[in-house]
Amino acid sequence: MTDAERTARPWLWMLVVGAFVVVCDQATKAAVVDSLVLGESRDLALGFELTRVTNSGIAFGLLDEGSDAIVLAITGVALLVVIGWFAFDAQRPWLWLGVGLLVGGAIGNLIDRIRLGSVTDFLNPPLWPAFNLADVAITLGVVVVVLSAFGPEPDTAAEPSEP
């Protein structure tokens, strides 16, 4: 494998994961919007409800009263930091997965915020604010990024970890 291919491969996988998250997130939100009116709930399993709500803040309703500019600025800065780190350390094992999940989740929620002025949430567990697939991807992405950061250093002679 050439150096160019070795460099491009993690970026390709990160983009594939990010695009997959955006598509799944937007499809699930569209299905919820098409089947439930705002505030309507349906019982799922284990105490979860499918409830259509909107969130004008960031993940899990934080900064719900914050201005759109603050929320967009926080999201933009966070994305720049994560993508910047990825740009400098793309060969780190599994970092492509964490960054792809984070980027896809952030873009999925940004699409809602720009298009609708708020984010559609629908997974409503007991004793926790409602969330959506993008929030799940962001949370999993953070876990993978942290594990990758504390994992082994990339071996420049070996192939990058990939599925």
Residue frames as qw, qx, qy, qz and C-alpha x, y, z in Angstrom:
[[0.000, 0.890, 0.456, 0.000, 0.00, 0.00, 0.00],
 [0.401, 0.492, -0.032, 0.772, 1.35, 3.44, -0.92],
 [0.200, -0.190, -0.459, 0.845, 1.70, 6.27, 1.60],
 [0.306, -0.065, -0.178, -0.933, -1.14, 8.14, -0.14],
 [0.628, -0.265, -0.635, -0.364, -3.45, 5.14, 0.21],
 [0.500, -0.241, -0.678, 0.483, -2.40, 4.68, 3.83],
 [0.027, -0.114, -0.250, 0.961, -3.25, 8.33, 4.51],
 [0.413, -0.077, -0.332, -0.844, -6.53, 8.34, 2.56],
 [0.457, -0.206, -0.858, -0.115, -7.99, 5.11, 3.95],
 [0.185, -0.373, -0.690, 0.592, -8.86, 6.38, 7.48],
 [0.195, 0.247, 0.008, -0.949, -10.41, 9.51, 5.96],
 [0.434, -0.047, -0.670, -0.601, -12.53, 7.41, 3.63],
 [0.403, -0.313, -0.851, 0.127, -13.76, 5.19, 6.48],
 [0.069, -0.326, -0.454, 0.826, -14.47, 8.23, 8.67],
 [0.312, 0.160, -0.230, -0.908, -16.56, 9.79, 5.89],
 [0.455, -0.146, -0.804, -0.354, -18.44, 6.52, 5.26],
 [0.298, -0.367, -0.775, 0.419, -19.31, 6.18, 8.95],
 [0.043, 0.304, 0.221, -0.926, -20.32, 9.85, 9.16],
 [0.382, 0.052, -0.464, -0.798, -22.55, 9.61, 6.08],
 [0.424, -0.238, -0.868, -0.095, -24.16, 6.42, 7.38],
 [0.171, -0.377, -0.634, 0.653, -24.97, 8.11, 10.70],
 [0.192, 0.234, -0.036, -0.952, -26.47, 11.16, 8.95],
 [0.437, -0.052, -0.664, -0.604, -28.67, 9.01, 6.71],
 [0.412, -0.315, -0.846, 0.127, -29.90, 6.79, 9.56],
 [0.106, -0.332, -0.466, 0.813, -30.46, 9.77, 11.86],
 [0.280, 0.177, -0.170, -0.928, -32.44, 11.75, 9.31],
 [0.454, -0.126, -0.770, -0.431, -34.47, 8.68, 8.29],
 [0.332, -0.366, -0.806, 0.326, -35.47, 7.87, 11.88],
 [0.024, 0.331, 0.287, -0.899, -36.38, 11.49, 12.60],
 [0.355, 0.067, -0.439, -0.823, -38.50, 11.64, 9.43],
 [0.430, -0.243, -0.854, -0.159, -40.30, 8.44, 10.43],
 [0.213, -0.398, -0.658, 0.603, -41.06, 9.87, 13.88],
 [0.143, 0.272, 0.009, -0.952, -42.26, 13.19, 12.45],
 [0.404, -0.014, -0.633, -0.660, -44.49, 11.32, 9.98],
 [0.513, -0.279, -0.806, -0.094, -46.03, 9.04, 12.63],
 [0.392, -0.547, -0.575, 0.466, -46.31, 11.18, 15.80],
 [0.014, 0.890, 0.151, 0.430, -47.53, 14.67, 16.54],
 [0.220, 0.507, -0.478, 0.683, -45.38, 16.85, 18.75],
 [0.390, -0.369, 0.516, -0.667, -45.64, 15.60, 22.35],
 [0.912, -0.022, -0.128, -0.389, -47.26, 12.26, 21.42],
 [0.202, -0.508, 0.828, -0.127, -45.83, 9.12, 23.04],
 [0.904, 0.042, -0.321, -0.281, -45.96, 5.39, 22.44],
 [0.700, -0.542, 0.460, -0.069, -44.68, 2.75, 24.84],
 [0.568, 0.515, -0.639, -0.055, -41.66, 0.74, 23.77],
 [0.869, -0.189, -0.439, 0.126, -39.80, -1.74, 25.97],
 [0.644, -0.135, -0.396, 0.641, -37.96, -1.50, 29.31],
 [0.196, -0.736, -0.355, 0.542, -39.71, 1.74, 30.27],
 [0.201, -0.160, 0.370, 0.893, -38.66, 3.55, 27.10],
 [0.426, 0.706, 0.472, -0.313, -41.18, 5.61, 25.21],
 [0.391, 0.283, 0.451, 0.750, -41.15, 6.82, 21.64],
 [0.045, -0.834, -0.395, 0.383, -41.98, 10.49, 22.21],
 [0.464, 0.558, 0.231, 0.648, -41.72, 13.25, 19.63],
 [0.309, -0.864, -0.159, 0.364, -40.15, 16.31, 21.25],
 [0.517, 0.740, -0.069, 0.425, -37.94, 19.14, 20.10],
 [0.674, -0.533, -0.065, 0.507, -34.71, 20.36, 21.63],
 [0.325, 0.924, -0.008, 0.204, -33.33, 23.82, 20.95],
 [0.410, -0.804, 0.428, 0.058, -30.22, 23.21, 23.09],
 [0.313, 0.516, -0.791, -0.101, -27.34, 20.80, 22.69],
 [0.516, -0.012, -0.856, -0.043, -27.26, 17.12, 23.65],
 [0.384, -0.398, -0.787, 0.273, -29.82, 16.06, 26.26],
 [0.158, -0.877, -0.418, -0.178, -31.35, 19.55, 26.45],
 [0.521, -0.462, -0.096, 0.711, -28.27, 21.35, 27.78],
 [0.105, -0.250, 0.174, 0.947, -28.28, 25.06, 26.91],
 [0.196, 0.564, 0.789, 0.147, -31.95, 24.76, 25.98],
 [0.033, 0.927, 0.290, -0.237, -32.36, 28.49, 26.51],
 [0.430, -0.434, 0.352, 0.710, -29.10, 29.29, 24.69],
 [0.437, 0.695, -0.111, -0.560, -29.09, 31.27, 21.48],
 [0.911, 0.391, 0.124, 0.036, -28.67, 29.49, 18.17],
 [0.386, 0.812, -0.381, 0.213, -25.38, 31.30, 17.65],
 [0.375, -0.614, 0.646, -0.254, -23.94, 29.91, 20.91],
 [0.871, 0.002, 0.474, -0.131, -25.09, 26.37, 20.15],
 [0.789, 0.608, -0.006, 0.095, -23.75, 26.54, 16.58],
 [0.145, 0.829, -0.490, 0.227, -20.45, 28.03, 17.79],
 [0.586, -0.455, 0.641, -0.198, -19.95, 25.30, 20.41],
 [0.903, 0.235, 0.358, -0.038, -20.76, 22.61, 17.86],
 [0.610, 0.767, -0.154, 0.123, -18.47, 24.16, 15.25],
 [0.084, -0.774, 0.591, -0.211, -15.52, 24.52, 17.62],
 [0.739, -0.258, 0.602, -0.155, -15.94, 20.95, 18.88],
 [0.876, 0.434, 0.211, 0.022, -16.03, 19.61, 15.32],
 [0.401, 0.838, -0.332, 0.164, -12.95, 21.61, 14.35],
 [0.361, -0.648, 0.643, -0.191, -11.01, 20.28, 17.35],
 [0.830, -0.035, 0.549, -0.093, -11.96, 16.66, 16.65],
 [0.788, 0.599, 0.107, 0.091, -11.33, 16.85, 12.91],
 [0.150, 0.879, -0.428, 0.148, -8.07, 18.75, 13.54],
 [0.545, -0.482, 0.679, -0.101, -6.83, 16.00, 15.84],
 [0.867, 0.252, 0.428, -0.019, -7.88, 13.41, 13.28],
 [0.565, 0.813, -0.133, 0.053, -5.99, 15.29, 10.56],
 [0.007, 0.778, -0.604, 0.174, -2.79, 15.07, 12.62],
 [0.299, -0.314, 0.877, -0.209, -3.25, 11.51, 13.88],
 [0.761, 0.194, -0.176, -0.593, -5.46, 9.72, 11.32],
 [0.591, 0.265, -0.762, -0.022, -3.42, 6.51, 11.62],
 [0.268, -0.256, 0.719, -0.588, -4.34, 6.09, 15.30],
 [0.141, -0.161, -0.966, -0.143, -6.23, 2.79, 15.60],
 [0.083, -0.595, -0.799, 0.024, -10.01, 3.17, 15.50],
 [0.057, -0.419, -0.169, 0.890, -9.92, 6.98, 15.61],
 [0.158, -0.041, -0.580, -0.798, -11.64, 7.02, 12.21],
 [0.304, -0.462, -0.821, -0.139, -14.66, 5.28, 13.77],
 [0.258, -0.582, -0.504, 0.584, -14.99, 7.65, 16.72],
 [0.026, -0.342, 0.140, 0.929, -14.56, 10.75, 14.58],
 [0.177, -0.175, -0.731, -0.635, -17.00, 9.41, 11.98],
 [0.283, -0.572, -0.764, 0.092, -19.63, 8.82, 14.67],
 [0.204, -0.563, -0.282, 0.750, -19.06, 12.29, 16.16],
 [0.019, 0.208, -0.366, -0.907, -19.10, 14.09, 12.83],
 [0.208, -0.301, -0.802, -0.472, -22.15, 12.19, 11.56],
 [0.265, -0.614, -0.691, 0.274, -24.09, 12.81, 14.76],
 [0.144, -0.508, -0.114, 0.841, -23.19, 16.50, 14.84],
 [0.091, 0.065, -0.527, -0.842, -24.14, 16.97, 11.19],
 [0.211, -0.435, -0.849, -0.214, -27.42, 15.08, 11.69],
 [0.217, -0.690, -0.532, 0.439, -28.41, 17.43, 14.51],
 [0.121, -0.396, 0.148, 0.898, -27.11, 20.51, 12.66],
 [0.057, -0.227, -0.722, -0.651, -29.34, 19.65, 9.69],
 [0.237, -0.665, -0.708, 0.026, -32.37, 19.74, 12.01],
 [0.280, -0.622, -0.251, 0.687, -31.25, 22.93, 13.72],
 [0.080, -0.228, 0.367, 0.898, -30.69, 24.77, 10.43],
 [0.160, -0.267, -0.761, -0.570, -33.80, 23.39, 8.73],
 [0.420, -0.607, -0.649, -0.182, -36.24, 23.44, 11.68],
 [0.149, -0.729, 0.209, -0.635, -34.67, 25.67, 14.32],
 [0.601, -0.468, 0.541, -0.355, -34.51, 22.76, 16.79],
 [0.189, 0.287, -0.931, -0.120, -33.57, 19.10, 16.92],
 [0.817, -0.174, -0.230, -0.499, -36.13, 16.28, 16.85],
 [0.059, -0.319, 0.893, -0.313, -35.68, 13.87, 19.76],
 [0.749, -0.091, -0.325, -0.570, -37.74, 10.73, 20.21],
 [0.689, -0.066, -0.695, 0.195, -36.08, 8.06, 22.39],
 [0.341, -0.639, 0.189, -0.663, -37.41, 8.78, 25.87],
 [0.576, -0.051, -0.772, 0.264, -36.02, 6.60, 28.68],
 [0.531, -0.773, -0.344, -0.034, -37.16, 6.86, 32.27],
 [0.543, -0.763, 0.001, 0.350, -35.35, 9.48, 34.35],
 [0.468, -0.239, 0.402, 0.749, -33.37, 10.87, 31.41],
 [0.340, 0.606, -0.038, -0.718, -34.07, 13.50, 28.73],
 [0.825, 0.465, 0.315, -0.054, -35.22, 12.34, 25.31],
 [0.219, -0.590, 0.562, 0.536, -32.56, 11.90, 22.65],
 [0.779, 0.543, -0.043, -0.310, -32.12, 10.71, 19.06],
 [0.951, 0.151, 0.081, 0.259, -29.82, 8.54, 16.96],
 [0.413, 0.739, -0.214, 0.488, -27.40, 11.41, 16.37],
 [0.412, -0.745, 0.361, -0.380, -27.00, 11.80, 20.15],
 [0.949, -0.200, 0.242, 0.020, -26.28, 8.07, 20.44],
 [0.795, 0.464, -0.029, 0.390, -23.64, 8.35, 17.70],
 [0.077, 0.824, -0.288, 0.482, -22.04, 11.36, 19.39],
 [0.670, -0.601, 0.352, -0.255, -21.91, 9.57, 22.75],
 [0.963, 0.014, 0.209, 0.168, -20.44, 6.39, 21.23],
 [0.590, 0.688, -0.104, 0.411, -18.04, 8.51, 19.21],
 [0.210, -0.827, 0.371, -0.366, -16.72, 10.19, 22.36],
 [0.852, -0.374, 0.361, -0.065, -16.19, 6.77, 23.98],
 [0.897, 0.305, 0.137, 0.290, -14.30, 5.46, 20.92],
 [0.328, 0.819, -0.200, 0.426, -12.18, 8.64, 20.65],
 [0.451, -0.743, 0.407, -0.280, -11.23, 8.45, 24.34],
 [0.925, -0.161, 0.339, 0.062, -10.39, 4.74, 24.09],
 [0.758, 0.550, 0.034, 0.348, -8.36, 5.44, 20.96],
 [0.049, 0.888, -0.278, 0.363, -6.52, 8.29, 22.67],
 [0.531, -0.617, 0.538, -0.217, -5.43, 6.01, 25.51],
 [0.975, 0.143, 0.169, 0.000, -4.81, 3.02, 23.25],
 [0.737, -0.193, 0.329, 0.558, -1.58, 2.02, 21.57],
 [0.058, 0.682, -0.285, -0.671, 0.29, 4.46, 19.39],
 [0.819, 0.529, 0.027, -0.220, -0.15, 3.84, 15.66],
 [0.671, -0.274, 0.545, 0.421, 2.46, 1.60, 14.09],
 [0.329, 0.714, -0.229, -0.574, 3.53, 3.38, 10.93],
 [0.046, 0.340, -0.876, -0.339, 4.80, 0.15, 9.44],
 [0.216, 0.268, 0.932, -0.115, 1.53, -1.73, 10.01],
 [0.104, -0.455, -0.611, -0.639, -1.78, -1.32, 8.25],
 [0.286, -0.206, 0.302, -0.886, -4.29, 0.98, 9.99],
 [0.230, 0.226, 0.899, -0.297, -7.04, -0.80, 11.86],
 [0.436, 0.113, -0.302, -0.840, -10.13, -1.10, 9.69],
 [0.783, 0.029, 0.387, -0.487, -13.23, -3.22, 9.53]]
